C-alpha cells in the first residue's frame, strides 16, 4: 500500500502506543484531530487531511467514541523504522 511519509510517521507513532484525539463540531463531524505519542508529545506534521486518508484506508479505528488507534490493517501496513529512543 502506498503511504506518504507523513502517513507512515503517524502510523509509526500509533504503533508505539500513541493515539489520535479528535473533536466534533455541532453537526457531529470531526472538526480537528491531533496525534499524540504515548509520552504526550504532539506530532506537528499531522493534520485533518492525513487523518481522513488514514481513516478512509481503514488504517485507524475508534471504538465506542474512544480516541483513534491503529487498526490491525494499519499494523500490517506500517514499515519498520529505527527507534532512537531505545536503551
PLY file of the C-alpha trace (Angstrom):
ply
format ascii 1.0
element vertex 87
property float x
property float y
property float z
element edge 86
property int vertex1
property int vertex2
end_header
0.00 0.00 0.00
1.37 3.41 -0.93
1.58 5.72 2.05
3.10 9.17 2.24
5.93 9.95 4.62
3.59 11.79 7.00
1.10 8.91 6.98
3.93 6.46 7.76
5.16 8.71 10.58
1.69 8.90 12.12
1.19 5.12 11.85
4.57 4.54 13.48
3.62 6.79 16.42
0.32 4.93 16.76
2.05 1.55 16.59
4.23 2.60 19.53
1.17 3.34 21.67
0.08 6.77 20.50
-3.48 7.91 19.87
-5.42 10.45 17.83
-7.62 12.82 19.80
-10.50 14.30 17.83
-13.13 16.98 18.38
-16.52 17.14 16.73
-18.46 20.22 15.64
-22.16 20.89 16.22
-23.09 18.73 13.20
-21.17 15.74 14.67
-18.47 15.93 12.01
-14.85 15.72 13.04
-13.51 19.28 13.13
-9.97 18.72 14.39
-7.61 15.86 15.12
-4.20 15.74 16.78
-1.81 12.82 17.02
-0.31 12.32 20.48
2.58 9.98 21.30
2.48 7.73 24.33
4.76 10.23 26.11
2.26 13.05 25.50
4.12 14.85 22.69
2.12 16.18 19.73
3.05 15.19 16.17
3.25 18.51 14.31
3.03 17.13 10.76
-0.38 15.62 11.44
-3.49 17.39 10.14
-7.09 16.66 9.26
-6.23 15.64 5.67
-3.84 12.92 6.87
-6.44 11.79 9.41
-9.06 11.46 6.66
-6.70 9.48 4.42
-5.78 7.06 7.23
-9.42 6.59 8.15
-10.51 6.11 4.53
-7.84 3.41 4.08
-9.04 1.82 7.37
-5.60 2.03 8.94
-7.00 3.64 12.11
-10.18 2.95 14.04
-12.17 4.20 17.00
-14.35 2.04 19.18
-17.26 3.48 21.17
-16.15 7.09 20.77
-12.68 6.47 22.21
-9.54 8.05 20.68
-8.49 6.66 17.31
-5.81 3.97 17.44
-4.02 1.90 14.83
-6.06 -0.97 13.37
-4.83 -4.45 12.57
-4.60 -3.48 8.92
-2.55 -0.44 9.93
-0.12 -2.58 11.92
0.48 -4.76 8.88
0.94 -1.73 6.59
3.42 0.24 8.69
7.06 -0.12 7.71
9.71 -0.66 10.34
11.56 2.47 11.43
14.59 2.85 13.60
13.51 3.97 17.06
16.19 6.20 18.52
14.51 6.35 21.94
15.56 2.86 22.96
18.05 1.70 25.60
0 1
1 2
2 3
3 4
4 5
5 6
6 7
7 8
8 9
9 10
10 11
11 12
12 13
13 14
14 15
15 16
16 17
17 18
18 19
19 20
20 21
21 22
22 23
23 24
24 25
25 26
26 27
27 28
28 29
29 30
30 31
31 32
32 33
33 34
34 35
35 36
36 37
37 38
38 39
39 40
40 41
41 42
42 43
43 44
44 45
45 46
46 47
47 48
48 49
49 50
50 51
51 52
52 53
53 54
54 55
55 56
56 57
57 58
58 59
59 60
60 61
61 62
62 63
63 64
64 65
65 66
66 67
67 68
68 69
69 70
70 71
71 72
72 73
73 74
74 75
75 76
76 77
77 78
78 79
79 80
80 81
81 82
82 83
83 84
84 85
85 86
